[in-house]
Amino acid sequence: MFLLDIKRIIRSGVLNFYRNGIVSLASTLVLWVTLSVVLGILFFQAVLTNSLEQVREKVDITVYFVPDASEEKILEFKDIIQKLPEVESASYISADIALAQFKERKKDDELTLQALEEIGENPLGGSINIKARDTTQYEAIANSLSPESELVKSNENIIYNINYNKNKSIIDRLNNIIVSARALGVALTLVLTIISVIITFNTIRLTIFISKEEIGVMRLVGANSRYVTGPFMVEGMICGIMAAFLAMASFYPVSVWLSNKMTDFLGVDMLEYYVSHFIPLLIIVLVFGIVLGAISSALAVRKYLSK
Amino acid sequence: MINFQDVSKIYPKDSPALLDINLKIKSGEFVSIVGHSGAGKTTLLKLILAEDKPTKGRVLFEDVDIHKLSRGSLLKLRKRIGMVFQDFKLLSSKTAYENIAFAMEAVGKTDDEIYTDVPHVLDLVDLSDKMDSFPSQMSGGERQRLAIARAIINQPEVIIADEPTGNLDPINTYEVVQILKKINDLGTTVILTTHNRGVVESIGKRVITMEGGRIVRDDKDGKYLI
């Protein structure tokens, strides 16, 4: 009986969607706008996450060693650092690589290169570049590397300098930016989602208002609440499915345009993002569209069921 | 079958719609209720359907007080009553066939029963050729015949017809009355409200006359006297 009811409800919903052509189209278009907002937010989040990741990549702590520090000692130090729970990676740059990198950076600075030539030997020491798992953890790593720490005291003779204090204000500012950007992203997502849900709900409510008389008649002939509400929910779900595919299709040219014109500015190739995330994006808008269509319809019909 | 015991219905601001109604309708009867607008005819029907509650008294359907039934029991009771309205109350987005099928689906009939019974009842009201038409594509008389077909499809024990001929021309009125008589001949109780003297006299059965919320006359032989 339950399956028979479900079959009839689905058939009735599909027929209603087809027969109420213009009204169904209006609901689908409003849902399409809502789902486009959702997709836009997802794209914005992708750009934001990528930008934050890129900035984060540029922050590190570097421990510089004196030029005559032995490589063995430096690697021992690196092993200890790498075991700290906050450390994601610690990479060793030898004195020779540091010199090569320095020369490359200063290749147009004849005076500096000449001075280097006159010194005769490599004046640079090796260094260890430390990346934290999270930008908030640099402080903890810096504490492990403070002049009072056991680790630094026992290696005092080989450590030349630790650059954390110079970077501290940048790291703090970056942390603030990341926290604010995330909060802004969440707030924007919430506000836009709420606005679009309200608009969709009201549009669907208006379309169901047209059927107010029909709902009353269905009740008069003895149909229970589920049997009255079901077809409207199916209709809402079909609108959601159509709108989801429409939104995905309309974001393809948007992605192509963003890819061609804005990749350098955004730091992300949006076409690549669209293609590689097609299935998860489709699932998100499908679920959002179906749930929004069904719930809006159910709530709108409920208003007339009690009358 | 239906028994009104000292029933009064007073709407707010002391506006009486029914006063001290005592009325018994037996199974298989054809009862016409006549009276001017505001005489209380529609309120009487609303109390039978439990769409409204009496201010005083009881309305019994086979010895059960309708207004003390739970929501579920009330739905079951309503499935035993078929209704026909002046404004048809058809589902405009469904075809004639689907309008009747919907009423059957609502009470849980199987697809096989629907395939068999719907064409049969449409034939009974002479609408076989309108099976796939929408109400907007049908005349007033055809719509009312469709509404009657929907009302009888689940074989109710009572048909309540509230001014079913109010919007119809004389020919369609005659056809609708003939159908209601046929339904009554098959054993279904029919309660009809009307303004139409010709309708009442052509039926020639029990007539209840109402005035100012009271029953002022109850004739067994079909006289319309106002």
Chai-1 contact restraints between the chains, C-beta under 6 A:
chainA,res_idxA,chainB,res_idxB,connection_type,confidence,min_distance_angstrom,max_distance_angstrom,comment,restraint_id
A,R8,B,E105,contact,1.0,0.0,6.0,A-B,restraint_1
A,R19,B,S93,contact,1.0,0.0,6.0,A-B,restraint_2
A,E214,B,L91,contact,1.0,0.0,6.0,A-B,restraint_3
A,V217,B,K89,contact,1.0,0.0,6.0,A-B,restraint_4
A,V217,B,L91,contact,1.0,0.0,6.0,A-B,restraint_5
A,V221,B,A103,contact,1.0,0.0,6.0,A-B,restraint_6
A,V221,B,A106,contact,1.0,0.0,6.0,A-B,restraint_7
A,G222,B,R78,contact,1.0,0.0,6.0,A-B,restraint_8
A,G222,B,K79,contact,1.0,0.0,6.0,A-B,restraint_9
A,G222,B,A106,contact,1.0,0.0,6.0,A-B,restraint_10
A,G222,B,V107,contact,1.0,0.0,6.0,A-B,restraint_11
A,A223,B,A106,contact,1.0,0.0,6.0,A-B,restraint_12
A,Y227,B,A106,contact,1.0,0.0,6.0,A-B,restraint_13
